[in-house]
Amino acid sequence: MPELAQRFSSNPLISPKDVRPSAPGLEVECVLNPGVFRYNGQTGLVLRVAERPPETERAIKVPVLNPAAPDGIEILSFAKDDPELDLSDPRLFSYQGRTYLTTVSHLRLAWSDNGTDFAIDERATLTGEGPLESFGIEDCRVSAVADEYVLTYAAVSPHGVGVNMIRTSDWKQFQREGMIFAPENKNTAVFEETIGGRYWAFHRPSNVNFKGNHIWVASSPDLTHWGGHACIAMVRPGQWDETRMGAAAAPVRTEHGWLALYHGADRHNRYCLGALLLDYGDPTRVLARSTDPIMEPTASYEREGFFGGVVFANGHVLDGDTLTIYYGAADTVVCGASFSVREILASLGR
Amino acid sequence: MPELAQRFSSNPLISPKDVRPSAPGLEVECVLNPGVFRYNGQTGLVLRVAERPPETERAIKVPVLNPAAPDGIEILSFAKDDPELDLSDPRLFSYQGRTYLTTVSHLRLAWSDNGTDFAIDERATLTGEGPLESFGIEDCRVSAVADEYVLTYAAVSPHGVGVNMIRTSDWKQFQREGMIFAPENKNTAVFEETIGGRYWAFHRPSNVNFKGNHIWVASSPDLTHWGGHACIAMVRPGQWDETRMGAAAAPVRTEHGWLALYHGADRHNRYCLGALLLDYGDPTRVLARSTDPIMEPTASYEREGFFGGVVFANGHVLDGDTLTIYYGAADTVVCGASFSVREILASLGR
């Protein structure tokens, strides 16, 4: 099947060199996985900016948020020739039974009038706060709910990876709502409309004994307390989404139901995009699911980078039939691509 | 330090032979981990009854709940000499990338006038229902909240292990509230009083990359939707609670704060009991924690059985200074023991 994604010719749109480090002594390693929204006629991105101190010849250095340290960041150092250090995954490693990230991420705003050229804020907009965010905050989804924006993102710490929420109406004042989904959870996006008088969200808990990282929905009376968890889509052994999957963003309303993009990864950590169609009145009912990906990591900037073979979308804007995603490529840069909603629905047999 | 537990001389109180199977063709393998409550002057237990079909010489048989099957249970069969079968853990095994439990559990009521002699219902009181409980329901906690009882238990299925809730006021009519904590989660107990106008609960999410099975609290406006997750106690490397821990039941109000018993396990899956003391007005604040266990698996019926080396309490009743636990021993039988609350507090330095 031909891919449905039309990539921007100017990709990548944003690279690490375009982003000013948040503190002296840090380098921007990756800029990736933006939340996407519209505000005052502009397209806004909530970039994930991943930083670390420069490695030396002999040591890898790891940043950890610590309010008591200068600039709020404490630097841990590990000798590269230490036999207890396994650096086979560029994203994280274990040492003496503890796991560390190689980078610490914060969230930063970028703005565009034309959807292609982005002005990136000079400073971090949101950084990790408190014990549940000491390894950083990542992969923010933005939903426009009533008259405000609801941000849901991965909060990373030695306590695990959970989902925290922040609310804003003006992108200047931010209200922190704490953790809404306990570890191990990620990939949470709040629906932009209520259904049956309740708020709904996609989320993605991880299993231990029973393995699998499946997509669930939950509902809420107030956005901050969630229940009624239901698993709606499971990974498919032997297919492109065999090990993990997660919703991209709030679903889009279509005449056939809620259309949701999702990422799926295989055992080689190759990340593609697919789509789910959900019943309009009951989002626990899956009406259709992509057999083949609607987008695969085929461009050079998707195949090679900090973590190659990845297209990962956690935000999009809709304009008529055109759904434009801003996505992380190879966990390194931010790119753009557009889809026809009609073509995605056709690929789902609708 | 001397153990604080006074075991009942008549232990074990309930053994598998005392429990009638829930369906023809099943054997009761274990009766364990009861929720505990008082109702109409009686002590009630919500037993976990774990059943399976008899093994044959050549096959292990695994029960899975399936409404379409006779008696609602489908029997899967695996050849014991299949090299893909790893039976080193008596509780579960993997086959061709999928995990199965060796038994399926239901919940069953038992009643006592004197707290020692229990009459066990002839039939299953609550069995797994729906896709999130197809591998059974386990380890129920019971909390008396306002004028009803709130039951929280592990819901096990190929989707993972989460926490479901059931409410009852008369132990005859049961209201199912679905899943309140998504996988991977267990060991949830609702506090019996509100604090700051909200309900509170202990829960125990599990991590993947960052490992560790720590105790968290969450709060709720309505018992069925939860948020404000906070990690209050982490496993302690090298100690008796180094790999996993979980709250026993709703905490007990004392003059020094909320007293909560918990189980802790080490790398050898040896399960002991300890205690936490929490701030009365802010249960996210831990005031004290056991250095040594207050109870260890030392009796013969705790050391040997289906899964030896286990004392696991998920329910107790308080009478003056006496806290009586009914606990699972070696994952096989139900036993009783009592503690002095004053002695537990003294062991915590209070």
Interface residues (C-beta under 8 A of the other chain):
Chain A: L92 G97 T99 P131 L132 S157 P158 H159 G160 V161 G162 E177 G178 M179 I180 F181 A182 P183 E184 N185 H203 P205 S206 N207 V208 N209 F210 K211 G212 H214 W216 A218 S219 S220 P221 D222 T224 H225 W226 G227 G228 H229 A230 C231 M234 P237
Chain B: L92 G97 T99 P131 L132 S157 P158 H159 G160 V161 G162 E177 G178 M179 I180 F181 A182 P183 E184 N185 H203 P205 S206 N207 V208 N209 F210 K211 G212 H214 W216 A218 S219 S220 P221 D222 T224 H225 W226 G227 G228 H229 A230 C231 M234 P237
